[in-house]
Amino acid sequence: MSDYAFYVISVIILLVHCVLFLDNGVYLNEILYKIIFHVLPYFFVGRLLNYDRINKIAIIFGYISIIIFLFIRFVLHTNDDFNYVGGDMGGAYLILPSIILITLNAYETKKIIHISVAICGIIFLFMLGNRGSILYEITFIVLILLKNIKNTNAISKIFIVMLLVFLISQFDVIISRFEHIIEQYGFSTRIVDFLSDDNITDDSGRLYLWNNIFDSLKYNFWGLGITGDRVLLNGMYAHNVFIEILSSFGFFIGTIINVLLIYVLIKAYRCVRNTNESNFYIAMICFGLLPLLTSMSFIEYHYFFILVGYSIGIIKRYCGIRNRKYTILINN
């Protein structure tokens, strides 16, 4: 299927759902233009991504984002009563890609300045009060370490273990002091409160939403339609990309789409895992897909479509028929 076919079919599906699921119009019509003209075209951005060109640009963009964040918080809004970033989920997910890319750069360069900025980025996520963004940043770090553990020297392994032991043993002290510091600057203490009260795993009502969707799908074979979850949940959305797809297209078609999505992502990683691009692809997964597991809506999240386009591009570049024929000719 060509890239243009993906876009055209997606638009047709959206328009068909506008006609077939009239009750969804109050929500779908509101974001229809955004999806068609702003979000879906990012698929082509992903298809055009070239690791050798985008890597340095992405890192620079990450640093610029951090600088802008600091400028807005400490220059434009110096009033202590201002709490622009307190508990800001949207802000956390917007800056998450930049922080993940900076963390990747810190890991690959091993330079103190980059490591320091990455640590500051993680602190910013805590200040924004969003658990999901912190979870995905930590997930990225763990995945990168596990992937490259064989290439890590003994001294680095010992340092990592000692650091983990220290953080665990001094957890309560660190949390208490960190909460005092961020309160002084007017940032959100939501994450710290969750940690200190042992409520970090609270699902914030997501299980209730998911159960309602599954109960409704028992009587709607073709699904609720795109944005149908919002109608069912009185303006709330599914908070999970796979459940949202099932909600939109039903168990049968939704399962097929979910399986295809997982297949493309796994196939792309297997194609790229032995190249220098693999770490970057893991970063893309961590901010292009993982936030959709507990928050956001995939039909409004442009990083998701960048990831899909990028994954298809990787498969065609590294595992495509032309590439395999070329490899065979070289080996012969």
C-alpha positions as CSV (number, residue, x, y, z in Angstrom):
1,M,0.0,0.0,0.0
2,S,1.4,3.4,-1.0
3,D,1.8,6.2,1.4
4,Y,-0.9,8.2,-0.4
5,A,-3.3,5.3,-0.1
6,F,-2.8,5.3,3.7
7,Y,-3.8,8.9,3.9
8,V,-6.7,8.7,1.5
9,I,-8.2,5.5,3.1
10,S,-7.8,7.2,6.6
11,V,-9.7,10.2,5.4
12,I,-12.4,8.1,3.8
13,I,-12.9,6.1,7.0
14,L,-13.2,9.4,9.0
15,L,-15.9,10.7,6.6
16,V,-17.8,7.4,6.6
17,H,-17.8,7.5,10.4
18,C,-19.2,11.0,10.2
19,V,-22.2,9.6,8.2
20,L,-22.7,6.3,10.0
21,F,-22.2,7.5,13.6
22,L,-24.2,10.7,13.7
23,D,-24.3,10.7,17.5
24,N,-20.5,11.1,17.5
25,G,-20.8,14.3,15.5
26,V,-20.7,16.6,18.5
27,Y,-17.1,15.4,19.2
28,L,-15.9,14.2,15.8
29,N,-16.9,17.3,13.8
30,E,-15.1,19.5,16.3
31,I,-11.7,17.8,15.6
32,L,-12.3,16.6,12.0
33,Y,-10.3,19.3,10.3
34,K,-7.5,19.0,12.8
35,I,-7.2,15.2,12.2
36,I,-7.3,15.5,8.4
37,F,-5.1,18.5,7.8
38,H,-2.8,18.6,10.9
39,V,-2.5,15.1,12.5
40,L,-2.7,12.6,9.6
41,P,-0.1,14.4,7.4
42,Y,2.5,13.7,10.1
43,F,2.5,10.2,8.7
44,F,4.5,11.6,5.8
45,V,6.9,13.3,8.1
46,G,7.6,9.9,9.6
47,R,8.1,8.4,6.2
48,L,10.6,11.1,5.3
49,L,12.6,10.8,8.5
50,N,16.3,10.1,7.9
51,Y,18.2,9.1,11.0
52,D,21.5,10.5,9.8
53,R,19.9,13.9,9.2
54,I,17.4,14.1,11.9
55,N,19.5,12.8,14.9
56,K,21.5,16.0,15.5
57,I,18.5,18.2,14.6
58,A,16.3,16.4,17.1
59,I,18.9,16.8,19.9
60,I,19.2,20.5,19.1
61,F,15.4,20.8,19.2
62,G,15.4,19.1,22.6
63,Y,17.8,21.6,24.1
64,I,15.9,24.5,22.6
65,S,12.7,23.1,24.2
66,I,14.3,23.0,27.6
67,I,15.6,26.5,27.3
68,I,12.1,27.8,26.2
69,F,10.6,25.9,29.2
70,L,13.0,27.7,31.6
71,F,12.4,31.0,30.0
72,I,8.6,30.8,30.2
73,R,8.7,29.6,33.8
74,F,11.3,31.8,35.3
75,V,11.4,34.9,33.1
76,L,7.9,35.4,31.7
77,H,6.2,34.2,34.9
78,T,8.2,35.2,37.9
79,N,5.1,35.7,40.1
80,D,5.2,33.1,42.9
81,D,1.4,32.8,42.7
82,F,1.7,31.7,39.0
83,N,1.3,27.9,38.7
84,Y,1.2,27.4,34.9
85,V,3.0,24.1,34.9
86,G,1.5,22.7,38.1
87,G,-0.1,19.4,37.3
88,D,0.1,20.1,33.6
89,M,-0.4,16.8,31.7
90,G,-0.3,18.5,28.3
91,G,2.9,20.3,29.0
92,A,4.6,17.2,30.3
93,Y,3.8,15.1,27.2
94,L,4.8,18.0,24.9
95,I,8.2,18.3,26.5
96,L,8.7,14.5,27.0
97,P,10.1,13.9,23.4
98,S,12.8,16.5,24.0
99,I,13.8,15.1,27.3
100,I,14.0,11.5,26.0
101,L,16.1,12.7,23.0
102,I,18.4,14.6,25.4
103,T,18.7,11.5,27.6
104,L,19.6,9.4,24.5
105,N,22.3,12.0,23.6
106,A,23.6,11.8,27.2
107,Y,23.8,8.0,27.0
108,E,25.6,8.0,23.7
109,T,28.1,10.8,24.3
110,K,28.7,10.1,28.1
111,K,29.5,13.8,28.6
112,I,28.8,15.4,31.9
113,I,27.0,18.4,30.4
114,H,24.5,16.3,28.5
115,I,24.0,14.0,31.5
116,S,23.3,17.1,33.7
117,V,20.7,18.4,31.3
118,A,19.0,15.0,31.1
119,I,18.8,14.9,34.9
120,C,17.3,18.4,34.9
121,G,14.8,17.3,32.3
122,I,13.6,14.5,34.6
123,I,13.3,16.9,37.4
124,F,11.1,19.1,35.1
125,L,8.8,16.2,34.5
126,F,8.4,15.7,38.3
127,M,7.6,19.4,38.6
128,L,4.9,19.1,35.9
129,G,3.1,16.6,38.1
130,N,2.4,13.9,35.5
131,R,3.1,10.3,36.4
132,G,2.9,9.0,32.8
133,S,5.6,11.1,31.4
134,I,8.0,10.2,34.2
135,L,7.1,6.5,33.7
136,Y,8.0,6.6,30.0
137,E,11.2,8.5,30.6
138,I,12.3,5.8,33.1
139,T,11.1,3.1,30.7
140,F,13.3,4.5,28.0
141,I,16.3,4.6,30.3
142,V,15.7,1.0,31.4
143,L,15.2,-0.2,27.8
144,I,18.4,1.5,26.6
145,L,20.4,0.0,29.5
146,L,19.0,-3.5,29.0
147,K,19.6,-3.3,25.2
148,N,23.2,-2.2,25.6
149,I,24.1,-4.0,28.8
150,K,26.6,-6.3,27.0
151,N,28.5,-3.3,25.9
152,T,28.7,-1.7,29.3
153,N,32.0,-2.0,31.1
154,A,32.3,-3.4,34.7
155,I,32.9,0.0,36.3
156,S,29.7,1.4,34.8
157,K,27.7,-1.6,35.9
158,I,29.0,-1.2,39.5
159,F,28.2,2.6,39.4
160,I,24.6,1.9,38.3
161,V,24.1,-0.7,41.0
162,M,25.5,1.6,43.7
163,L,23.4,4.5,42.5
164,L,20.2,2.4,42.6
165,V,21.0,1.1,46.1
166,F,21.6,4.7,47.3
167,L,18.4,6.0,45.8
168,I,16.3,3.2,47.2
169,S,17.8,3.5,50.7
170,Q,17.4,7.3,50.8
171,F,14.1,7.4,49.0
172,D,12.0,9.0,51.8
173,V,14.7,11.7,52.5
174,I,15.0,12.5,48.8
175,I,11.3,12.8,48.3
176,S,10.8,15.0,51.4
177,R,13.6,17.5,50.4
178,F,12.5,17.5,46.8
179,E,8.9,18.4,47.8
180,H,10.2,21.3,49.9
181,I,12.2,22.6,47.0
182,I,9.6,22.5,44.3
183,E,6.9,24.0,46.6
184,Q,9.2,27.1,46.9
185,Y,9.0,27.6,43.1
186,G,5.3,27.1,42.7
187,F,5.5,23.7,40.8
188,S,3.1,20.8,41.2
189,T,3.8,18.4,44.1
190,R,1.3,15.9,42.7
191,I,3.9,13.2,41.9
192,V,5.7,13.7,45.2
193,D,2.4,13.4,47.1
194,F,1.6,10.2,45.2
195,L,5.0,8.7,46.1
196,S,4.9,9.7,49.8
197,D,1.3,8.4,50.2
198,D,2.1,5.1,48.3
199,N,-0.6,5.9,45.7
200,I,1.6,6.1,42.6
201,T,-0.1,3.0,41.1
202,D,-3.6,4.5,41.4
203,D,-5.4,4.2,38.0
204,S,-7.2,7.5,38.3
205,G,-10.5,5.9,37.1
206,R,-9.1,4.4,33.9
207,L,-10.3,0.9,34.8
208,Y,-13.8,2.2,35.2
209,L,-13.7,3.8,31.7
210,W,-12.3,0.6,30.1
211,N,-14.9,-1.6,31.7
212,N,-17.7,0.7,30.4
213,I,-16.2,0.5,26.9
214,F,-16.0,-3.3,26.9
215,D,-19.5,-3.6,28.3
216,S,-20.8,-1.5,25.5
217,L,-18.9,-3.4,22.8
218,K,-20.8,-6.5,23.7
219,Y,-23.8,-5.0,22.0
220,N,-22.0,-3.1,19.2
221,F,-20.2,-5.5,16.9
222,W,-18.9,-2.7,14.6
223,G,-17.9,-0.5,17.5
224,L,-19.0,2.9,18.7
225,G,-17.3,4.8,15.8
226,I,-14.4,7.2,16.0
227,T,-14.9,9.4,19.1
228,G,-17.7,7.1,20.2
229,D,-15.8,6.6,23.4
230,R,-16.4,10.3,24.2
231,V,-20.1,9.9,23.7
232,L,-20.3,6.8,25.9
233,L,-18.1,8.4,28.6
234,N,-19.6,11.8,28.6
235,G,-16.7,13.6,27.1
236,M,-13.9,11.4,28.4
237,Y,-11.8,9.3,26.1
238,A,-10.5,5.7,26.4
239,H,-7.0,6.6,27.7
240,N,-5.5,3.6,25.8
241,V,-4.8,3.5,22.1
242,F,-5.6,-0.2,21.7
243,I,-8.9,0.1,23.6
244,E,-9.7,3.3,21.7
245,I,-9.2,1.4,18.4
246,L,-11.5,-1.4,19.6
247,S,-14.0,1.1,20.7
248,S,-13.9,2.8,17.3
249,F,-14.0,-0.2,15.0
250,G,-15.4,-3.1,17.2
251,F,-13.7,-6.3,18.4
252,F,-13.2,-7.9,15.0
253,I,-11.8,-5.0,12.8
254,G,-10.3,-3.4,15.9
255,T,-8.3,-6.5,16.8
256,I,-7.0,-6.8,13.2
257,I,-5.8,-3.1,13.3
258,N,-4.2,-3.6,16.7
259,V,-2.4,-6.8,15.5
260,L,-1.2,-5.0,12.4
261,L,0.1,-2.1,14.4
262,I,2.0,-4.3,16.8
263,Y,3.4,-6.3,13.9
264,V,4.7,-3.2,12.2
265,L,6.4,-1.9,15.3
266,I,8.0,-5.3,16.1
267,K,9.0,-5.8,12.5
268,A,10.6,-2.3,12.3
269,Y,12.6,-2.9,15.5
270,R,13.8,-6.3,14.3
271,C,14.9,-4.6,11.1
272,V,16.8,-1.9,12.8
273,R,18.0,-3.5,16.1
274,N,21.6,-4.2,14.8
275,T,22.1,-0.6,13.5
276,N,23.0,2.7,15.1
277,E,19.4,3.7,14.5
278,S,18.0,1.3,17.1
279,N,18.4,3.5,20.1
280,F,16.7,6.3,18.3
281,Y,13.8,4.0,17.3
282,I,13.4,3.0,21.0
283,A,13.1,6.7,21.8
284,M,10.4,7.1,19.1
285,I,8.5,4.2,20.7
286,C,8.7,5.8,24.1
287,F,7.2,9.1,23.1
288,G,5.2,8.1,20.1
289,L,3.3,5.1,21.5
290,L,3.8,4.7,25.3
291,P,1.9,7.9,26.2
292,L,-1.1,6.5,24.4
293,L,-1.3,3.5,26.7
294,T,-2.5,5.5,29.7
295,S,-3.4,8.9,28.3
296,M,-3.9,11.0,25.1
297,S,-6.0,10.0,22.1
298,F,-4.2,8.6,19.1
299,I,-6.4,10.5,16.6
300,E,-5.1,13.8,18.0
301,Y,-1.5,12.7,18.7
302,H,0.8,13.6,15.8
303,Y,3.8,11.7,17.3
304,F,1.9,8.5,16.9
305,F,1.5,9.0,13.1
306,I,5.2,10.0,12.9
307,L,6.0,6.7,14.5
308,V,3.8,4.7,12.2
309,G,5.3,6.4,9.1
310,Y,8.9,6.1,10.5
311,S,8.3,2.4,11.2
312,I,7.1,1.7,7.7
313,G,10.0,3.6,6.3
314,I,12.5,1.5,8.4
315,I,10.9,-1.8,7.1
316,K,11.2,-0.7,3.5
317,R,14.8,0.6,4.0
318,Y,16.2,-2.3,5.9
319,C,13.9,-5.3,5.3
320,G,12.3,-4.5,1.9
321,I,12.6,-6.7,-1.1
322,R,14.9,-4.4,-2.9
323,N,17.2,-4.2,0.1
324,R,17.3,-8.0,0.4
325,K,18.1,-8.5,-3.3
326,Y,20.9,-5.9,-3.0
327,T,22.3,-7.8,0.1
328,I,22.3,-11.1,-1.8
329,L,24.2,-9.6,-4.7
330,I,26.8,-8.1,-2.4
331,N,27.3,-11.5,-0.6
332,N,27.7,-13.3,-3.9
